[in-house]
């Protein structure tokens, strides 16, 4: 690869990653923002409404573990120049990859349905009108966005859309909160051994560390690679250039997952300070927005509802796109959001099918709590084997060359995998 190295001298590096800290943020920030989708908002709100401040510790626990597994996924994508499914196909039996991708697509479609239902209900709060019509319009808009918008514009749109997540941080400062009690609950949490408490812990873990996030961030690193002329997978570039990119991935992932877990923390905090304090139980994120109005005021409720729509617009492309990247990798289809529809029909067909499937499920009037539950179950079942394979690939010289993971990152990845395995087993403990 001597010719490739000549194209990338160790001096006068001029790519955007060196010019501003904001340009260093991309795949990690978008992935972290998408994790706080309407389904996640519903889970965090339920946890806060049920148990007050007692579960805030879970989001402090998941932060470093989530960073580890997402960073490893991103590194695999950037080092190899291929997404997770493509690497899995070359690393192990093809049937295992197909089973994992099918589980991913199923979980994502159910998740899309739950998100669309919550978004439709939230728009109904803001504008009134038929919620189902909003669901169809939102699904169509998301699909058209992914098919028609060039990748760079698309990625820039998603990056700026993460700003809407800070609406939930703002809401927390509108309502009265006993910060001393919050601090005590975080430092000395009162862990309960009740089935309801443990089930909620599992739900929080499942909605925070989900396999679609691994596939998405790895694939977006590949998209970033393809979008810059002269860039190559890190296995084939100079060590100086490679380690600059790994530093960028590190910063991007820490910030992106910080946004994810930080916003989740404030959602749970707000629900605890308002809904739990008034003994109000909820089922969905839209229920939380409705319940906030008489307690925290109409403004807080509207901000919460608007945030649901914004986060949904961020999450839908990630959910549908990660399923498409997984399927394309498993079946060797051409895949890129930069490709025209005629050049990647199979890839885009999965995106459309996932969103259409989500829309159809909403017409079946599926119980939102059951939708969240089954999405968490399938995600939990898929997460563990996917994480095991990701860790094996991340430590494989055949896959990563000289960039195999080690040290704290390796320890964090295996710890996250073990935690999710325990959570998956916990789903089947009779309550």
Buried (B, 14 or more C-beta within 10 A) or exposed (E): EEEBBEEBEEEEEEBEBEEEEEEBBBBBBBBBBBBBBBBBBBBBBBBBBBBBBBBBBBBEBBBBBBBBBBBBBBBBBBBBBBBBBBBBBBBEEEEBBBBBBBBBBBBBBBBBBBBBBBBBBBBBBBEEEEBBEBBBEBBBEBBEBBBEBEBBEBBEBBBEBBEBBBBBBBBBEBBEBEEEEBEEBBEEBEEBEEEEBBBBBBBBBBBBBBBBBBBBBBBBBBBBBBBEEEBBBBBBBBEEBBEBBBEBBBBBBBBBBBBBBBBBBBBBBBBBBBBBBEEBEBBBBBBBBBBBBEBBBEEBBBBBBBBBBBBBBBBBBBBBBBBBBBBBBBBEBEBBBBBEEEEBEBBBBBBBBBBBBBBEBBEEEBEBBEBBBBBBBBBBBBBBBBBBBBBEBBBBEEBBBEBBBEEEBBEBBBBBBEBBBEBBEBBEEEE
